[in-house]
Amino acid sequence: MQTKALELRDAGTFVPVLCVDMNPSNAAQRYLLLRRCGYPCDGRPNILMTPLAADGVPAWNDPYAWSGRTFPVAHAYIIDHWSELQDGDVVDVSFILGETTEPKPSERFTADL
């Protein structure tokens, strides 16, 4: 399994998320755990996503299980672009939907922490 921490952005939204590609990296994961739970393990990205900063918020591998607009759009984008994304990248829903001409910069470069 491979993990990436990403920054979800939308109009007035900043959400750090943890994404895990649920494809197995060894036989124990494949046969004993993931297949048993119903994960396809077919090599295509199967991304489990959960917010990092919220208690009680679920983790989903189905982008359409989320409510609202930000999470479903971002999750579908992450699945489609998994191999291109790096830890810390911004997934900007406003930009993905063509509402802005440039993606928002990462808060790690703009926030005064």
Secondary structure, 3 states (H helix, E strand, C coil): CEEEEEEEEECCEEEEEEEEECCCCCHHHHHHHHCCCCCCCCCCCCEEEEECCCCCCCCECCHHHCCCCHHHHHHHHHHHCHHHCCCCCEEEHHHHCCCCCCCCCCHHHHCCC
